[in-house]
């Protein structure tokens, strides 16, 4: 269990320790090779000034060429290792987040848009820091070596380099605190905008139907402006951090150049040593800037790790017990005073032990809430839902979902082909074929370009609305659960096809319990029991539907 965001960040780095160690070693070799360039040049100049032989000068030039070859190859393979650490550590954190969200014992209450932001942007920032960590280690190593070399040339120059590095790191740490806070606010604001955009797109048809699209657009515009302001604040903090690094690095180089010139003029530093010292002093500005960038990357990664950690330690959206539905148990659902949002009176009703039970609710939000309660996406605020006489909360979540399958109105198709979706919950080819015929998904196969191998696209976008509904319904029917809950399964299908589907599903599910939350006459006319939810009035239960093809008098108490 990750008890703190810092623990999560360290665990992400530890998961790719081999790549990080390889990258750190190779980057250090590259940085040391670059640090040695001015030293070798200084030694070559010193040998030339001291009337060295052409052979000795050529030897030093060969050493310089070998140094360039070393640093070039080190950087090449070090960059590969760092990129692997970056990509894989971010992916590891993303998998931790996904495992928590889909945990059978209960998911989390965050909206899809918010979770998408954390799984995309926040995990990417954690991975970016993992890629930067190796560079930071190499920068620290080369700074230490450079200080030692400068101490060799001049104790005063070495002390100046050491003090400059300490001051730079301390200043970056202070500026990094502000960046961390503003980065967290930026990610939070972006998550709000993403969540609102996702919700608006999903409900666009409803918003247009009630004429609320302009209000939704205005709300999204305001949330977007807040996200932009938060991003500007974070970017300005990052710019301050970078400016502090550049300013201190420039001051450091100015002081080193001045002191080095004074030492050379006073005869306390030779020409070759001066060239080497000034070259080293200029070179270490690069590692100092790398440390500044690493401080910024750490601040952003720490803020993102906090947001990911919030989800990992969040309490389950629903809690499950230990009981499991008994094999062959009649899956009768009883609503015992259940509070439904948008419905004034508590719901008291019971589904039929077999056959179709229709639940009529004019309020679309209330109708959608009932399948969500049965799917254990959330628990009722008041009252109990009983399955075979037991409170739904007494069951372990995973076994319960194997007994009660909920197919929501906006059931999403999985990436892949139509065949992949039809067989996602069942491997029996005969059962899949029967389910496809009952849901008239066989018509979809007849007109699809490549039959059952036709790709459905993202969320089924390659299919029409009616085709998506039929494939999703067939997928649910093929699973053949003891209790199947359907929410408006054929709203995008024409009336003739809907009537055929309702009749075929009734025949296929004979002897099994099915709850259909709908206002469709085609479905309700075939229900063995009907439950009506109408505003503040108590629920009414009957066995007849006053609609097409049905004689008589409607629901009875």
N, C-alpha and C positions, 0 to 999 in steps of 0.2 A: 504494500500500500504506500503510495507516494504522499507523505505527510505535508509537504510544502512545495511551492512552485520551484524553489531552488533545487529540491531533490529531483523533481521531474526533469529539469534542465540537465542536471548531472547524469541522470539515468539515460537521457537521450544521447549524451556524449559517450557514455560508457558502452552503449549498445554498438557503437562503431569505433571502438578503441583501437582496433588494428589499423583501420584506415587513418585515424587521427595520428597515431604514433608514426606510421609511415610518412604521412604528409609533413608532420612536424620535423622529423629527421631530415627529409629531403629538402624541405624549405629552409631549414637551418643550414644545410650544406650549401644551398644556393646563396643564402644571405652572407654566409661566411666567405664564400667565393667572391662575392661582390665587395665585401669588406677588405679582402686581400688585394683587390685591384690597385687601389692607391698605394698600398704598402709596397707591392711589387714594382709599380711605376717609380715610386720614390727610391727604391733600391737600385733600379736601373739608371735613374738620373744620377744618383750618388756615385755609382761605378763609372759612369761616363765622365763626370766632373773630375773624379780622381784618376783620370787617364787609365781606365780599365782596358783590358784587351778586347778586341772584337769578339773573341770566343766567349768571354764571360758575359758580355752584353747580349750576345745571341742566346746564351743559356738562360738569362733572365727573361728574354722575350719568349723563349720556349715555355718557360714556367708560366708566363702570363697567358699564352695560348692554351695551355693545359687547364689553367684556372677557368678560363672562359668556357671550355668544353665541359668541365665539371659542373659549373653553375647552370649552364644551359640544360644539360640532361637532368640535373636535380630538379630544376623548376618544372620541366616537362612531366616527369613522373609524379612529382609532388602535387601538381595541380590536378592530376587524375585522381589521386588518393583523396585530396580535399573535396573534389566534386562528388566522389562516391559517399564520403562522410556526410556532405550536405544533403544529397538526395535521399539517402537511406535513413538518416536520423529523422528528417522531416516526415518521411513515410512511416517510420516506427511510431512516432507520436500520433500521427493520423490514425494508425491502426489501434492504438490505445484508446483514442477518442471514439472510434467506431465501435470497438468492443463494448465500451461503456454504454453507448447509446442503444445498441441492440441487445443488451444484456437480458437474458430470459427472465431474470428475477425482477425486472422492472426498469424501464428506460428513464429518460429525464424529461423535465417539463419544458425545456427550451424549444423555441420555435424552429422550424426547419431552416429559415433564413439565418438565424443566429448561429445554429450549428454549422451551417455551410461556411460562414465567415471564419469560425474557429478552426474548422477542418482544412480550410484552404489558406487563408492569409496568415493565421497565427502559427500553424505548423510550419509554414514556409519560412517564417522569421526565425523559428527555433532551428530549423535546418540551416539557414543562412549563417547563424552564429557558429554552428558546428563546423561549417566550411571555413569560417574566419578564425576559429580557435587555433588551428595549426599555424596560421600566419602570425598570430599573436605570440605563440610560443617561440617561433623562429625569430621574431623581432626582439623578444626579450633576450634570447641567447646571443644574438649578434650585438645588441647593446652592451651586454656584459663583456663580450670579447673586445669590442671596440674601446670600452673604458680601460680595460687591461692594457691594450696596445698603446692607448694615449698616455697612460701612466708610465709606460716604458719610455716613450719619447719625452714626456714632461709630466711631472707629478701635478703641476698646476693645471694643465690642460685636462688631465684625467679627472681631477676633482671637479672642474667646471662641468665636464660631461656628465658626471655622476649626479651632481646637484641639479643640472638641467633636466635629466631624465626623471628624477624624483618629483620635481616641481610640476613637470608636464603630467605625470600620472595622477598626482594629487588634484590638479586643476580639472582634468578630464573626469575624475571620479565625482567631483562636485557638480560639474555640468551634466553628467550622466544621470543624476538623480532627477533633475527636472525633465530630461528627455524620457526617462522611464515612465514618469507620471503622465506626461502628455501623450506618450505612445499608447498607454493603456486607454486613455480617454479617446484617442483617435480610433483605435480598434473597436471600442464599444460603440462609438457613433457610426462607424461603417457597418457594424453588425446590425444596428437598428435600421439603417437605410436598406441593407440587403434583405432583412426580414420583412420590412414593409413592402418592398418591391415584389418579393415572392408572394406575399399574401394578396397584394393588389392584382397581380397577374392571374393568380388562381381564381380570384373572385371577380374578375373583370365583367363577366357576363351578368352576374347578379348586380354589380354596381351600376351597369348601364340600364338594367331593368328597372331599378328604383330611382334612376336619375342622380346617382351620387358620385358619378365619375369625376366631376369637377372638384368636389370636396376632397376626394381621395387624391387627386393630382396635386391639389394645394398642400395637403398634409405631407405628401412625399417630397414636394419641393422644399418645404420647411425643414424636414429631416435631412434632406440632402445638403441644404445650406449649413446646417449644424455640423454635418460630417466634414464639409469642406473647411469650416472654421477650425475644427479639431485637427484636421490634417495640416493646415497652415501653421498652427501652433507647434505641432510635432516637428514639422520641417524646419521652422525657425529655431527650435531647440537644437536640432541636429546641426544646423548651420552655425549656431553659437559654439557648439562643441568642436566643430571643424575649425572655426576661426580661432578659438583658443589654442588649438594644436598648431596651426600655422603661425600665429603670433609668437608663441613661446619658442617654436623651432627657429624662427627668424632671429629672435633676440639671442638665442643660444649660439647660432652660427656667427652672428655679429661679434659677440663677446669672444668666441674662440678665435676668430680671424684677427681681432685686435690684439689679444694676448699673444697669439702665435707670432704676429708681426713684430711685436715688442721684444719677444724672446729672441727672434732671429736677428733683429737689429742690435741687440745687446750681446750677440755672440754666444748665447746660451743654447741655441738650437741651430743645427746645421741645415743646409739647403734641402738635402734629401729628406731629412726628418721633418722639415717644415711642410714639404709637398705631401708627405705621407699623413702628417697630422691634420692638415687642412682638408685633404681628401677624405680622411676618416670622419672628420667633423661634419663635412657636407653629406657624406653617405648616411650617417646615423639619423639624419632628418627623415629619411624614408621609413626606417623602422619606428621612429617616433610617431609619424603620421599613421602607420599601420596600427599602432597601439591606440591612437585616437579613434580610428575607424572601428577597431575591435570594441572599444568602450561604448560607442554608439550602437553597434550590433548587439552587444550584451544587454544594453538598456532596453532595446526593442524586444529582444528575445525574452528577457525577464518579464516584461509586461505581457507578452503573448503567452508565456508559460503560466502566468497567473490566470489568464482567461481559460486556458485548457484545463488547468488544475481545478478550476471552479466546477467544470463539468464532471471531471473524474471523481470528485469527492461529493458530488451532489446526491442528496437522498433520492431513492427511487421514486418515480412519479406515482407508482402504485406499489404496494407491499403484498407479497404473497405468503400464504401459509405452507403447510406441508401435505395437505390432503390431496388425493388424486381421484378423478372420476372413476367409479367402478365400471369394469367392462359390462356392457349390456344395460347400464343404468339409463332409465328413461330421462332424457335431458329436458325435463320440464323447467321452464324459467318462470319464476314468480317475482313480480315487482311489488315489493312491500313498502308502500309509502315513499317511493323514490322521487326525489325532487328533480324535475327536468327543467333546465333553463328555458324561459319563455312560456312555460305552462304553469298556470296558477295553482291548480290542485295537484297534490302528490299522486303518483301513479300507483294504483292498486289493480293488478291484472295478472293473468296466468296464460301462458302459451299452451297450445295443444301438445300432447305427448307424441303425436305423429301427424303427418300431413302438413298443410300450409296454414300458418297463422298470419293474418294481415294486421299491421299496425298503421293506422291512419293518423297523420298529424299534419295539419295545414302549415304550421310554422316550420320552415326549412331548417332553421338552426336547431330547433328542438328535435326534429326528426334525425338530424345528423348526430345529435348527442347520444341517442339510444344505442346505435351500433358501437360508438366509441366507448360507452360504459360496458357493453358486453365484451368488447375486445380488451378490456382492462387497460385502455390508454389512460383512463382516470377513473376514480371511484366516485360514487354519488356523494353529494354534500349532505344529504339527509336520506334516511331510509336504507333498505337493504335489497340486493338482488340475490335471489335464492336459485340455485341450480340443484335439482333433485333434493330439495329440502335443506341444502347447506348454503350459508352465505358465500358468495363468490370470492370474498377475500380470504376464505379459509383454504382455498386451493392453491397449490403451487402454480405459478404463472405458466411455465412451459407445458406441463401436462394439460392444463386447462385450455390452452390454445390449440392443442391437438384434438380436443373434444368439441370446442366451440370455434368454428371458423367464420370470421366476419369478412364479407366482401363489400367494402364501402362504395359509395356512389362514384367517387373519383378514383376507382382502383387503377393503380399504375401498372403498366406492362413493363416487364423486365427487358433489358437490352438483349438483343438476339433475334431469333426468328419466331414465327408464329408457333412452330412446333415446340420450340424451347419453352414458350409461355404455356402452351396447352399441357405440357408434361412436367411443369415445374413442381407440382405437388403430388404427382402420381406417375409411377413407372409402368402401370398396367396399360398396354396399348388398347385393349378392348374397352376399358373404362374411359380412357381419354377419347376414343372414337364415339362412344355413347354420349359422353358429356358434350362433345362438339356438336353432335346432331341435335341434342336437346336445346342447346343454346343457339342453334342455327349458325354456329361458327363454321359449319361445313360450307355455307354460302360464301363466307369470307375466303376460304381456301379456293373455291371455284373461280373467283374473280381475281385473286392475288397473282401477281406477275410470275412468281416462282413457287406457287403452291404453298405448302407448309414451310418451305425454306425461305420464304420472303421475310426480309428484315423488317422489324416493326419500328426501328428508329428509337430515339431518346424518348422514354415515357410513352411510346406508342404513337409518336407524332406522324409516322408514315401511313397510319391507318386513319380512316374517318372516325368520328365519334361513335357511331353505331357499331362499326367493326371492332373498335377497342372494347366497347361494353360486352359484345358477344364473346370475344376471346377471354376477357376477364371472368365472365360468368362461367364459361366452359371450364376454365382453370379451377374455379372454386367447386364446381359440380364434380369434376374428376376426383377431387380429394375425398369425396363421400364422407364428410364428418358426421358424427351423431347429431349435431345441431349446426345448421347452416343459417347465417344471418345475412340477408341481402338488403341493401339500401338502394332503392330506385335503380334496378339493374338494367332497365331498357328505356330510359327517357329519350335516348337519341335514335331509337329504332322506330320504323313506321308502324302504324296500328295493326296491320295484318300480320307482320312478322312478330310483333309483340304478343299478339294473341296466340300465335303458334308456339312461341317460346314458353309462355305461361302454362299452356296445356302440356307441353312436353316435359317441363320441369316438374309439374305436379305428378306426372306418371313416373318419371325417373326417381323422384324422391318419395315414392309411396312407401310407407312404413318407417320413414325417417322424419325427423322434426325440422321444419324450415320456418323461419320468421322473416317475413317480407315487410320492410318499412316502406310504404308507398301510398300514393293516392290513385294509382292506375286502376281503372275499372277492369282491365283484362286480368290483372293479378288478383284483385279483391274478389272477383266473381268466382274464383276457383279456390278460395280460402275456406278451410273448415271452421275457422274461428276468426273473428274480426274484433280488434280493440281500437276504439276511437278516442283520440285525445283532441279536445276542442276547447282551447282557451281556459277559462277558469273553472269550467264544469268538470266534475269527476269523470274518470274514464268509463266508457260504456263498452260492454262486451256482448257480442252476439254471434250468431252462426249463419247469418244471411247478409247478402250485400244487395242493396237496391240499385242495380245498374243494369247495363246491357246484358241480356242473356240470362238474367236472374229474376225469378218471380218474387214479388212480395216485398215485405215490409221493412227491410233495413235491420240495423243492429238492435239487439234487445238486451236489456239489463239482466 
